[in-house]
Amino acid sequence: MSWSQRLAYVFTSALGATLLLYFLRAFKVITSFPGGIILVLAVVTIASGLTYGVLKTKRY
């Protein structure tokens, strides 16, 4: 598995987890979930997405 495939997997997993937790918290299904964890997931999603984009457009 190449680095770009791993980053794509991390990006999609983090994005899915972030959106799921955000919506569950917004609809009051999960009320005691700390906002810091959602913030960390959002930062991981943005960082992995940017890194994946740079790696996919890099010329070899």
C-alpha angles and dihedrals in degrees: 000000000000126000093253091053091049092049091048089053092047091047096051093043093049092045092050093047092047094050093044094050092043093053094043089052092046092053090048094244091123108033103162096053112121117240091222091071091053089049091051091049090050091051091049090049093051094044094048092045093052092045091048091050092051092048093048093051095043114114119224 
